[in-house]
Amino acid sequence: MYLEGCRWDYETHRLEESLPKKLFVDLPLMHLKPVCDRVSPNTGIYRTPVYKVLSRTGTLSTTGHSTNFVMWMELPSDRPEAVWVKAGVAAFLALRY
């Protein structure tokens, strides 16, 4: 996966500001483990949208969901969510169509 609008800090294991002239950075390999009735934390995370491709748009399917959107992913952060929303932070599965 790739991040746009920020970078992953491998020392602190959380989101940080982008480095100059770096549009996309790799996200580390993640193991997603589903948990029943998990309570999502209110602080210390940013709910990052994950898309298949860079366009961030897709056609609406019959269920009313975008065909490009994959899921929300909670990434650790020590900054307010508004900082990352303003930066347009998102994760992508592919950088090319």
Beta strands, then each sheet from edge to edge (+ up, - down):
strand 1: 2-4
strand 2: 7-9
strand 3: 14-16
strand 4: 24-26
strand 5: 45-51
strand 6: 69-76
strand 7: 90-92
sheet 1: 4+ 1- 7+ 5+ 6-
sheet 2: 2+ 3-
end
